[in-house]
């Protein structure tokens, strides 16, 4: 697959200016991406390639500098962090000359929440959602409590989000409200350093009661109950515990469709019990809800190669850790199990809900072919396959520009991450280990002098789609003189 691209702009998150030299003492400088001003008290951590423990742990001075000496030659991972700024990550090959890192401020989502009476709500939480690429569903990312005066503020990395408020109290009822409404939530885009204000008003209207009983297998058992909206099942709207006779009563519920989940308290030597019931609230109280409970579900998990291949694709491990995370708020924590290509792994005592299966540690050459959705509202007889595939790559050439290829950095963004490659003398650069999907790419001058913001130009990076299993060949244009090269 080949791309020949042209562009008129480019952007990125940070700038690395590094020319290979023999000296092993060098300095790193951290500056604000928007203004170019030095950032003091930024934390700089260096790790040897593949190591978890930090080789060096530094803090920048008033001029943004952190200085190092005596590190042996080799490849290092460098992490930069500072309160109020998005953490950035880079790879350096030592020896090197001084490095300039540009950091971008978080965006700020702020606003207020008022109840139906125009006053701050009794109990409310702001929920921030991202979108699952494969399904388009909203997935909870962050929660923030609303202050007593009704205000809230959340720092977020630049990107797109949906925002909602949920209440759980007699004063304002129980329910979720997305901005501006549940039927058509707005996709809110935040840029680095930008502040967006969203005000929520909890609508007036009748609230209703849900009451009933969990069918107890033996007297005196208690169950934890969770109420979740059908439209957004991962967000809990109410949490309560049954009485000793299994009865429950929930007040202030807004009209809508809900799932009620029940889970028994953990006890030594006894498997947990689970139950669920669908409840629709429409203009009147819902009484005498009966929730039947039983043993948890069992599922068999098996790794499988994407497409017709049953064995591990090139670059993928034969065994991998799979994280089972509830896609509905069923009252249980995520679980991690080891799964292989050769023999199915049996997982028991799971609640009757939906789960997302992810593999967080596959290595650079392997990716999960989509986020597997596991539905355990009914028993599964056959093993459930979790598909893996080989990652993609970019083999690129930077076309000639006002400066030689060594004067540029190539930036790749995608999957909420950013990578940088440095062209060689012939302009060649490589990005390996890319999960298939959409990316944006562009080049920037590496002189470390220009005050032009890298991040604010991110939308002008060139969009491309990377397939898995094979490299993508492309030519990338160098930035024009007007962006600072040759000044």
SULSULTA-V967524 format. One record per pair of residues at least 24 apart in sequence whose ideal C-beta (glycine too) atoms are under 8 Angstrom apart, sorted by sequence separation. I is the first residue (numbers start at 0). J is the second residue. D is the distance in whole Angstrom. If there is no record, write none. Layout:
{{I | J | D} {I | J | D}}
//
This chain:
{{37 | 61 | 7} {39 | 63 | 6} {41 | 65 | 8} {137 | 161 | 5} {161 | 185 | 7} {219 | 243 | 6} {255 | 279 | 8} {256 | 280 | 8} {270 | 294 | 6} {271 | 295 | 6} {317 | 341 | 7} {351 | 375 | 6} {352 | 376 | 7} {365 | 389 | 7} {366 | 390 | 5} {413 | 437 | 6} {421 | 445 | 8} {438 | 462 | 7} {439 | 463 | 8} {37 | 62 | 5} {38 | 63 | 5} {45 | 70 | 7} {48 | 73 | 7} {120 | 145 | 6} {161 | 186 | 6} {162 | 187 | 6} {176 | 201 | 7} {218 | 243 | 8} {220 | 245 | 7} {224 | 249 | 8} {230 | 255 | 8} {255 | 280 | 6} {270 | 295 | 7} {325 | 350 | 8} {327 | 352 | 4} {350 | 375 | 7} {351 | 376 | 5} {364 | 389 | 6} {365 | 390 | 6} {395 | 420 | 8} {397 | 422 | 5} {413 | 438 | 4} {437 | 462 | 7} {438 | 463 | 6} {37 | 63 | 3} {47 | 73 | 7} {48 | 74 | 4} {119 | 145 | 7} {125 | 151 | 5} {127 | 153 | 6} {160 | 186 | 7} {161 | 187 | 7} {176 | 202 | 7} {226 | 252 | 8} {229 | 255 | 8} {230 | 256 | 8} {232 | 258 | 6} {254 | 280 | 5} {323 | 349 | 7} {326 | 352 | 7} {327 | 353 | 5} {349 | 375 | 6} {351 | 377 | 8} {361 | 387 | 7} {364 | 390 | 6} {396 | 422 | 8} {412 | 438 | 7} {413 | 439 | 7} {437 | 463 | 8} {438 | 464 | 8} {37 | 64 | 8} {47 | 74 | 8} {48 | 75 | 7} {119 | 146 | 8} {159 | 186 | 5} {160 | 187 | 5} {228 | 255 | 6} {229 | 256 | 4} {253 | 280 | 7} {254 | 281 | 6} {325 | 352 | 6} {326 | 353 | 4} {358 | 385 | 7} {363 | 390 | 7} {399 | 426 | 7} {411 | 438 | 6} {412 | 439 | 5} {437 | 464 | 6} {438 | 465 | 6} {47 | 75 | 6} {48 | 76 | 6} {119 | 147 | 6} {125 | 153 | 6} {127 | 155 | 7} {159 | 187 | 7} {160 | 188 | 8} {213 | 241 | 5} {228 | 256 | 7} {229 | 257 | 6} {252 | 280 | 5} {254 | 282 | 7} {325 | 353 | 7} {326 | 354 | 6} {398 | 426 | 7} {411 | 439 | 7} {412 | 440 | 8} {436 | 464 | 7} {437 | 465 | 8} {46 | 75 | 6} {47 | 76 | 8} {119 | 148 | 6} {120 | 149 | 7} {129 | 158 | 8} {130 | 159 | 7} {159 | 188 | 5} {160 | 189 | 7} {172 | 201 | 8} {212 | 241 | 8} {215 | 244 | 8} {228 | 257 | 6} {229 | 258 | 6} {259 | 288 | 7} {261 | 290 | 5} {263 | 292 | 7} {311 | 340 | 5} {325 | 354 | 6} {326 | 355 | 5} {356 | 385 | 6} {358 | 387 | 7} {396 | 425 | 8} {397 | 426 | 4} {411 | 440 | 5} {435 | 464 | 8} {436 | 465 | 6} {27 | 57 | 8} {29 | 59 | 5} {45 | 75 | 5} {46 | 76 | 5} {119 | 149 | 3} {129 | 159 | 8} {158 | 188 | 7} {159 | 189 | 8} {171 | 201 | 5} {215 | 245 | 4} {227 | 257 | 7} {310 | 340 | 6} {324 | 354 | 6} {396 | 426 | 5} {397 | 427 | 8} {410 | 440 | 7} {435 | 465 | 6} {28 | 59 | 7} {45 | 76 | 7} {46 | 77 | 8} {118 | 149 | 8} {129 | 160 | 6} {130 | 161 | 7} {158 | 189 | 6} {214 | 245 | 7} {226 | 257 | 5} {227 | 258 | 5} {259 | 290 | 6} {261 | 292 | 6} {309 | 340 | 7} {323 | 354 | 5} {324 | 355 | 5} {396 | 427 | 6} {397 | 428 | 6} {409 | 440 | 7} {410 | 441 | 6} {434 | 465 | 8} {435 | 466 | 5} {451 | 482 | 6} {27 | 59 | 8} {45 | 77 | 5} {46 | 78 | 8} {128 | 160 | 6} {129 | 161 | 8} {157 | 189 | 6} {212 | 244 | 7} {213 | 245 | 4} {226 | 258 | 8} {323 | 355 | 8} {324 | 356 | 8} {395 | 427 | 7} {396 | 428 | 8} {409 | 441 | 7} {410 | 442 | 7} {433 | 465 | 5} {435 | 467 | 4} {451 | 483 | 6} {30 | 63 | 6} {44 | 77 | 7} {112 | 145 | 5} {127 | 160 | 5} {128 | 161 | 4} {156 | 189 | 8} {157 | 190 | 5} {173 | 206 | 8} {212 | 245 | 5} {226 | 259 | 6} {227 | 260 | 7} {323 | 356 | 6} {324 | 357 | 7} {394 | 427 | 8} {395 | 428 | 5} {409 | 442 | 5} {410 | 443 | 6} {434 | 467 | 7} {442 | 475 | 6} {449 | 482 | 7} {28 | 62 | 8} {29 | 63 | 5} {43 | 77 | 7} {44 | 78 | 5} {127 | 161 | 8} {128 | 162 | 7} {155 | 189 | 6} {157 | 191 | 5} {172 | 206 | 4} {212 | 246 | 5} {213 | 247 | 7} {225 | 259 | 7} {226 | 260 | 8} {322 | 356 | 7} {395 | 429 | 7} {408 | 442 | 7} {441 | 475 | 8} {442 | 476 | 7} {444 | 478 | 6} {449 | 483 | 3} {28 | 63 | 5} {43 | 78 | 7} {127 | 162 | 6} {128 | 163 | 7} {162 | 197 | 6} {164 | 199 | 5} {166 | 201 | 6} {211 | 246 | 7} {212 | 247 | 7} {224 | 259 | 6} {225 | 260 | 5} {321 | 356 | 6} {322 | 357 | 5} {393 | 428 | 8} {394 | 429 | 6} {395 | 430 | 8} {407 | 442 | 5} {408 | 443 | 5} {440 | 475 | 7} {442 | 477 | 6} {443 | 478 | 6} {448 | 483 | 7} {28 | 64 | 5} {29 | 65 | 7} {42 | 78 | 8} {43 | 79 | 6} {44 | 80 | 8} {113 | 149 | 6} {126 | 162 | 7} {157 | 193 | 8} {210 | 246 | 7} {211 | 247 | 6} {224 | 260 | 7} {300 | 336 | 7} {302 | 338 | 5} {304 | 340 | 8} {321 | 357 | 7} {322 | 358 | 7} {393 | 429 | 7} {407 | 443 | 7} {408 | 444 | 8} {442 | 478 | 6} {27 | 64 | 7} {28 | 65 | 8} {42 | 79 | 7} {112 | 149 | 5} {125 | 162 | 7} {126 | 163 | 5} {164 | 201 | 7} {210 | 247 | 7} {224 | 261 | 6} {225 | 262 | 8} {301 | 338 | 7} {302 | 339 | 6} {303 | 340 | 7} {321 | 358 | 6} {322 | 359 | 6} {392 | 429 | 7} {393 | 430 | 4} {407 | 444 | 6} {408 | 445 | 5} {441 | 478 | 8} {446 | 483 | 7} {449 | 486 | 7} {26 | 64 | 5} {27 | 65 | 5} {41 | 79 | 6} {42 | 80 | 5} {111 | 149 | 5} {125 | 163 | 7} {126 | 164 | 7} {210 | 248 | 4} {223 | 261 | 7} {300 | 338 | 5} {301 | 339 | 8} {302 | 340 | 5} {320 | 358 | 7} {392 | 430 | 6} {406 | 444 | 6} {407 | 445 | 6} {444 | 482 | 6} {446 | 484 | 7} {448 | 486 | 7} {26 | 65 | 7} {27 | 66 | 8} {41 | 80 | 7} {42 | 81 | 7} {111 | 150 | 5} {112 | 151 | 7} {125 | 164 | 6} {126 | 165 | 6} {209 | 248 | 8} {210 | 249 | 7} {222 | 261 | 5} {223 | 262 | 5} {301 | 340 | 7} {319 | 358 | 5} {320 | 359 | 7} {343 | 382 | 4} {392 | 431 | 5} {406 | 445 | 6} {443 | 482 | 8} {444 | 483 | 5} {26 | 66 | 4} {27 | 67 | 7} {41 | 81 | 4} {110 | 150 | 7} {111 | 151 | 7} {124 | 164 | 7} {208 | 248 | 7} {209 | 249 | 5} {222 | 262 | 6} {223 | 263 | 8} {320 | 360 | 6} {392 | 432 | 7} {393 | 433 | 7} {405 | 445 | 8} {406 | 446 | 7} {444 | 484 | 4} {446 | 486 | 8} {25 | 66 | 8} {26 | 67 | 7} {40 | 81 | 7} {109 | 150 | 7} {110 | 151 | 6} {123 | 164 | 6} {124 | 165 | 6} {208 | 249 | 7} {222 | 263 | 5} {223 | 264 | 7} {301 | 342 | 8} {319 | 360 | 7} {390 | 431 | 7} {392 | 433 | 6} {24 | 66 | 7} {25 | 67 | 6} {48 | 90 | 8} {109 | 151 | 7} {123 | 165 | 7} {208 | 250 | 5} {221 | 263 | 8} {222 | 264 | 7} {301 | 343 | 5} {319 | 361 | 6} {390 | 432 | 5} {391 | 433 | 5} {400 | 442 | 8} {402 | 444 | 7} {24 | 67 | 7} {38 | 81 | 6} {41 | 84 | 8} {109 | 152 | 4} {123 | 166 | 5} {208 | 251 | 8} {209 | 252 | 6} {220 | 263 | 6} {221 | 264 | 6} {300 | 343 | 6} {301 | 344 | 7} {390 | 433 | 6} {391 | 434 | 7} {410 | 453 | 8} {24 | 68 | 4} {108 | 152 | 7} {109 | 153 | 7} {122 | 166 | 6} {206 | 250 | 7} {207 | 251 | 8} {208 | 252 | 7} {220 | 264 | 8} {299 | 343 | 4} {300 | 344 | 5} {390 | 434 | 6} {391 | 435 | 6} {402 | 446 | 8} {23 | 68 | 7} {24 | 69 | 7} {107 | 152 | 6} {108 | 153 | 5} {121 | 166 | 8} {122 | 167 | 5} {123 | 168 | 8} {206 | 251 | 4} {207 | 252 | 5} {299 | 344 | 7} {316 | 361 | 7} {390 | 435 | 8} {395 | 440 | 8} {397 | 442 | 6} {412 | 457 | 7} {23 | 69 | 7} {38 | 84 | 7} {45 | 91 | 8} {107 | 153 | 7} {120 | 166 | 6} {122 | 168 | 4} {206 | 252 | 6} {207 | 253 | 8} {299 | 345 | 6} {300 | 346 | 6} {315 | 361 | 7} {316 | 362 | 7} {326 | 372 | 7} {23 | 70 | 6} {107 | 154 | 6} {108 | 155 | 6} {121 | 168 | 4} {137 | 184 | 7} {206 | 253 | 6} {207 | 254 | 7} {298 | 345 | 8} {299 | 346 | 8} {315 | 362 | 8} {338 | 385 | 6} {388 | 435 | 7} {393 | 440 | 7} {23 | 71 | 8} {106 | 154 | 7} {107 | 155 | 8} {120 | 168 | 7} {121 | 169 | 7} {122 | 170 | 8} {123 | 171 | 7} {209 | 257 | 8} {213 | 261 | 5} {229 | 277 | 8} {297 | 345 | 7} {298 | 346 | 5} {314 | 362 | 7} {412 | 460 | 6} {23 | 72 | 7} {105 | 154 | 4} {106 | 155 | 5} {121 | 170 | 4} {122 | 171 | 7} {126 | 175 | 8} {181 | 230 | 6} {204 | 253 | 7} {205 | 254 | 8} {297 | 346 | 7} {314 | 363 | 8} {315 | 364 | 7} {316 | 365 | 7} {27 | 77 | 7} {29 | 79 | 6} {105 | 155 | 6} {106 | 156 | 7} {120 | 170 | 7} {121 | 171 | 6} {204 | 254 | 8} {209 | 259 | 7} {222 | 272 | 8} {297 | 347 | 5} {314 | 364 | 2} {315 | 365 | 4} {323 | 373 | 7} {410 | 460 | 7} {105 | 156 | 6} {106 | 157 | 6} {120 | 171 | 5} {298 | 349 | 7} {313 | 364 | 7} {314 | 365 | 5} {29 | 81 | 7} {105 | 157 | 8} {108 | 160 | 7} {112 | 164 | 5} {222 | 274 | 8} {226 | 278 | 8} {295 | 347 | 6} {297 | 349 | 7} {413 | 465 | 8} {173 | 226 | 7} {175 | 228 | 5} {295 | 348 | 4} {296 | 349 | 5} {312 | 365 | 7} {103 | 157 | 7} {108 | 162 | 7} {174 | 228 | 7} {177 | 231 | 8} {275 | 329 | 8} {294 | 348 | 8} {295 | 349 | 5} {296 | 350 | 7} {175 | 230 | 7} {295 | 350 | 6} {296 | 351 | 6} {114 | 170 | 6} {115 | 171 | 7} {128 | 184 | 8} {130 | 186 | 8} {175 | 231 | 6} {216 | 272 | 7} {273 | 329 | 7} {295 | 351 | 8} {300 | 356 | 8} {114 | 171 | 5} {175 | 234 | 6} {214 | 274 | 8} {41 | 102 | 7} {175 | 236 | 6} {213 | 274 | 7} {174 | 236 | 6} {173 | 236 | 5} {305 | 368 | 4} {38 | 102 | 6} {173 | 237 | 5} {321 | 385 | 6} {211 | 276 | 8} {13 | 79 | 8} {35 | 101 | 8} {224 | 290 | 8} {409 | 475 | 6} {260 | 327 | 7} {262 | 329 | 7} {364 | 431 | 8} {367 | 434 | 8} {25 | 93 | 8} {163 | 231 | 7} {222 | 290 | 8} {260 | 328 | 7} {262 | 330 | 4} {319 | 387 | 7} {363 | 431 | 6} {364 | 432 | 6} {366 | 434 | 4} {25 | 94 | 7} {28 | 97 | 7} {30 | 99 | 6} {32 | 101 | 4} {165 | 234 | 6} {167 | 236 | 6} {209 | 278 | 6} {258 | 327 | 7} {260 | 329 | 5} {262 | 331 | 7} {363 | 432 | 3} {366 | 435 | 7} {23 | 93 | 7} {25 | 95 | 6} {27 | 97 | 7} {28 | 98 | 7} {29 | 99 | 8} {30 | 100 | 7} {31 | 101 | 8} {32 | 102 | 6} {33 | 103 | 7} {167 | 237 | 5} {222 | 292 | 7} {260 | 330 | 6} {362 | 432 | 8} {407 | 477 | 6} {23 | 94 | 5} {25 | 96 | 6} {26 | 97 | 5} {27 | 98 | 5} {28 | 99 | 5} {29 | 100 | 5} {30 | 101 | 6} {31 | 102 | 7} {32 | 103 | 4} {33 | 104 | 7} {83 | 154 | 7} {85 | 156 | 5} {163 | 234 | 8} {165 | 236 | 6} {167 | 238 | 8} {209 | 280 | 7} {407 | 478 | 7} {22 | 94 | 6} {25 | 97 | 6} {26 | 98 | 8} {27 | 99 | 8} {28 | 100 | 7} {30 | 102 | 7} {32 | 104 | 8} {85 | 157 | 7} {315 | 387 | 5} {393 | 465 | 7} {12 | 85 | 7} {19 | 92 | 7} {21 | 94 | 6} {25 | 98 | 7} {27 | 100 | 6} {29 | 102 | 6} {31 | 104 | 7} {207 | 280 | 5} {315 | 388 | 8} {392 | 465 | 8} {13 | 87 | 5} {15 | 89 | 6} {17 | 91 | 6} {20 | 94 | 6} {22 | 96 | 8} {210 | 284 | 7} {211 | 285 | 8} {315 | 389 | 7} {391 | 465 | 4} {12 | 87 | 6} {17 | 92 | 8} {19 | 94 | 7} {20 | 95 | 7} {207 | 282 | 8} {209 | 284 | 8} {210 | 285 | 7} {211 | 286 | 7} {212 | 287 | 8} {214 | 289 | 6} {275 | 350 | 8} {298 | 373 | 7} {312 | 387 | 6} {314 | 389 | 5} {391 | 466 | 5} {402 | 477 | 8} {13 | 89 | 7} {15 | 91 | 8} {19 | 95 | 6} {20 | 96 | 5} {173 | 249 | 7} {207 | 283 | 7} {208 | 284 | 4} {209 | 285 | 5} {210 | 286 | 5} {211 | 287 | 6} {212 | 288 | 8} {214 | 290 | 7} {216 | 292 | 7} {275 | 351 | 6} {311 | 387 | 7} {312 | 388 | 5} {313 | 389 | 5} {314 | 390 | 7} {391 | 467 | 5} {394 | 470 | 5} {398 | 474 | 6} {400 | 476 | 8} {401 | 477 | 7} {18 | 95 | 7} {19 | 96 | 8} {173 | 250 | 8} {205 | 282 | 8} {207 | 284 | 5} {208 | 285 | 7} {210 | 287 | 7} {211 | 288 | 3} {212 | 289 | 6} {213 | 290 | 5} {214 | 291 | 5} {270 | 347 | 8} {271 | 348 | 6} {273 | 350 | 4} {274 | 351 | 8} {275 | 352 | 7} {298 | 375 | 6} {312 | 389 | 5} {390 | 467 | 6} {391 | 468 | 7} {392 | 469 | 8} {393 | 470 | 7} {394 | 471 | 7} {395 | 472 | 7} {396 | 473 | 8} {397 | 474 | 8} {398 | 475 | 7} {400 | 477 | 2} {401 | 478 | 8} {407 | 484 | 8} {17 | 95 | 4} {18 | 96 | 5} {123 | 201 | 8} {173 | 251 | 5} {174 | 252 | 7} {207 | 285 | 7} {208 | 286 | 8} {210 | 288 | 7} {211 | 289 | 6} {212 | 290 | 7} {214 | 292 | 6} {270 | 348 | 6} {273 | 351 | 6} {389 | 467 | 6} {390 | 468 | 8} {391 | 469 | 7} {392 | 470 | 4} {393 | 471 | 5} {394 | 472 | 5} {395 | 473 | 5} {396 | 474 | 5} {397 | 475 | 5} {398 | 476 | 5} {399 | 477 | 7} {400 | 478 | 6} {401 | 479 | 7} {406 | 484 | 7} {17 | 96 | 6} {108 | 187 | 7} {172 | 251 | 4} {173 | 252 | 5} {174 | 253 | 4} {209 | 288 | 6} {211 | 290 | 7} {213 | 292 | 6} {271 | 350 | 8} {296 | 375 | 4} {388 | 467 | 5} {389 | 468 | 4} {391 | 470 | 7} {392 | 471 | 7} {394 | 473 | 8} {395 | 474 | 7} {396 | 475 | 7} {397 | 476 | 8} {398 | 477 | 6} {400 | 479 | 8} {401 | 480 | 5} {16 | 96 | 8} {17 | 97 | 8} {171 | 251 | 7} {172 | 252 | 7} {173 | 253 | 7} {299 | 379 | 8} {388 | 468 | 6} {391 | 471 | 6} {393 | 473 | 6} {395 | 475 | 5} {397 | 477 | 6} {16 | 97 | 7} {17 | 98 | 5} {108 | 189 | 7} {120 | 201 | 6} {169 | 250 | 6} {170 | 251 | 8} {172 | 253 | 5} {174 | 255 | 6} {297 | 378 | 7} {298 | 379 | 5} {301 | 382 | 4} {303 | 384 | 4} {305 | 386 | 5} {16 | 98 | 6} {107 | 189 | 8} {169 | 251 | 5} {296 | 378 | 6} {299 | 381 | 8} {300 | 382 | 7} {301 | 383 | 7} {302 | 384 | 7} {303 | 385 | 7} {304 | 386 | 7} {305 | 387 | 7} {306 | 388 | 8} {402 | 484 | 5} {15 | 98 | 6} {16 | 99 | 5} {106 | 189 | 3} {168 | 251 | 7} {296 | 379 | 8} {299 | 382 | 4} {300 | 383 | 6} {301 | 384 | 6} {302 | 385 | 6} {303 | 386 | 5} {304 | 387 | 6} {305 | 388 | 4} {401 | 484 | 4} {402 | 485 | 6} {15 | 99 | 7} {106 | 190 | 6} {299 | 383 | 7} {301 | 385 | 7} {302 | 386 | 8} {303 | 387 | 7} {304 | 388 | 7} {400 | 484 | 6} {401 | 485 | 4} {14 | 99 | 6} {15 | 100 | 7} {106 | 191 | 6} {109 | 194 | 6} {113 | 198 | 8} {298 | 383 | 6} {300 | 385 | 6} {302 | 387 | 6} {14 | 100 | 7} {105 | 191 | 7} {106 | 192 | 7} {107 | 193 | 7} {108 | 194 | 8} {109 | 195 | 8} {110 | 196 | 5} {112 | 198 | 8} {113 | 199 | 7} {115 | 201 | 6} {13 | 100 | 5} {14 | 101 | 5} {104 | 191 | 5} {105 | 192 | 8} {106 | 193 | 5} {107 | 194 | 4} {108 | 195 | 5} {109 | 196 | 6} {110 | 197 | 4} {111 | 198 | 5} {112 | 199 | 4} {113 | 200 | 5} {114 | 201 | 5} {115 | 202 | 7} {13 | 101 | 4} {103 | 191 | 4} {104 | 192 | 4} {106 | 194 | 7} {107 | 195 | 7} {109 | 197 | 8} {110 | 198 | 5} {111 | 199 | 7} {112 | 200 | 8} {113 | 201 | 7} {115 | 203 | 4} {262 | 350 | 6} {12 | 101 | 7} {13 | 102 | 6} {103 | 192 | 7} {106 | 195 | 7} {108 | 197 | 7} {110 | 199 | 7} {112 | 201 | 7} {115 | 204 | 8} {12 | 102 | 8} {13 | 103 | 8} {260 | 350 | 7} {12 | 103 | 6} {233 | 325 | 7} {260 | 352 | 7} {233 | 326 | 6} {235 | 328 | 4} {137 | 231 | 6} {139 | 233 | 5} {232 | 326 | 7} {233 | 327 | 6} {234 | 328 | 7} {138 | 233 | 7} {139 | 234 | 6} {232 | 327 | 4} {233 | 328 | 6} {232 | 328 | 7} {368 | 467 | 8} {227 | 327 | 6} {227 | 328 | 5} {275 | 376 | 8} {366 | 467 | 6} {128 | 231 | 8} {225 | 328 | 5} {225 | 329 | 7} {225 | 330 | 5} {85 | 191 | 7} {223 | 330 | 5} {126 | 234 | 6} {232 | 352 | 8} {232 | 353 | 7} {313 | 468 | 8} {312 | 468 | 7} {33 | 191 | 7} {32 | 191 | 7} {33 | 192 | 6} {305 | 467 | 7} {133 | 369 | 5} {134 | 370 | 8} {133 | 370 | 6} {134 | 372 | 7} {131 | 370 | 6} {158 | 415 | 7} {156 | 415 | 7} {191 | 452 | 8} {191 | 454 | 4} {190 | 454 | 7} {191 | 455 | 7} {190 | 455 | 6} {157 | 454 | 7} {157 | 457 | 7} {132 | 436 | 7} {88 | 417 | 8} {90 | 419 | 8} {87 | 417 | 7} {89 | 419 | 6} {99 | 447 | 4} {103 | 452 | 8} {97 | 447 | 8} {103 | 453 | 8} {103 | 454 | 4} {101 | 453 | 5} {101 | 454 | 8} {18 | 405 | 7} {15 | 408 | 6} {14 | 408 | 7} {11 | 408 | 7} {12 | 410 | 7} {11 | 410 | 3} {10 | 410 | 8} {12 | 412 | 7} {9 | 410 | 8} {11 | 412 | 7} {13 | 417 | 8} {15 | 419 | 6} {17 | 421 | 7} {12 | 417 | 5} {11 | 417 | 7} {13 | 419 | 8} {15 | 421 | 8} {11 | 419 | 8} {35 | 449 | 8} {35 | 450 | 4} {34 | 450 | 7} {28 | 447 | 8} {33 | 452 | 5} {32 | 452 | 5} {32 | 453 | 6} {33 | 454 | 8} {32 | 454 | 5} {33 | 455 | 7} {32 | 455 | 8} {17 | 445 | 8} {14 | 443 | 6} {16 | 445 | 5} {11 | 441 | 7} {14 | 444 | 8} {15 | 445 | 7} {16 | 446 | 6} {10 | 441 | 6} {14 | 445 | 6} {16 | 447 | 4} {9 | 441 | 3} {11 | 443 | 5} {8 | 441 | 8} {9 | 442 | 6} {10 | 443 | 8} {14 | 447 | 6} {9 | 443 | 6} {6 | 441 | 7} {14 | 453 | 6} {13 | 453 | 6} {12 | 453 | 6} {10 | 452 | 8} {11 | 453 | 4} {12 | 454 | 5} {10 | 453 | 6} {11 | 454 | 7} {10 | 454 | 6} {10 | 455 | 7} {11 | 456 | 8} {12 | 457 | 8} {10 | 456 | 3} {11 | 457 | 7} {9 | 456 | 6} {10 | 457 | 4} {8 | 456 | 6} {10 | 458 | 7} {10 | 459 | 6} {11 | 460 | 7} {9 | 459 | 6} {10 | 460 | 6} {8 | 459 | 3} {9 | 460 | 6} {7 | 459 | 7} {8 | 460 | 8} {9 | 461 | 8} {6 | 459 | 7} {6 | 460 | 8} {6 | 461 | 5} {4 | 461 | 5} {4 | 463 | 7} {2 | 463 | 6} {0 | 466 | 6} {0 | 469 | 7} {2 | 471 | 7} {4 | 473 | 6} {9 | 478 | 6} {1 | 471 | 7} {2 | 472 | 7} {3 | 473 | 7} {4 | 474 | 7} {6 | 476 | 6} {0 | 471 | 5} {1 | 472 | 5} {2 | 473 | 4} {3 | 474 | 5} {4 | 475 | 6} {5 | 476 | 6} {0 | 472 | 7} {1 | 473 | 7} {2 | 474 | 8} {4 | 476 | 7} {7 | 479 | 8} {9 | 482 | 8}}
//
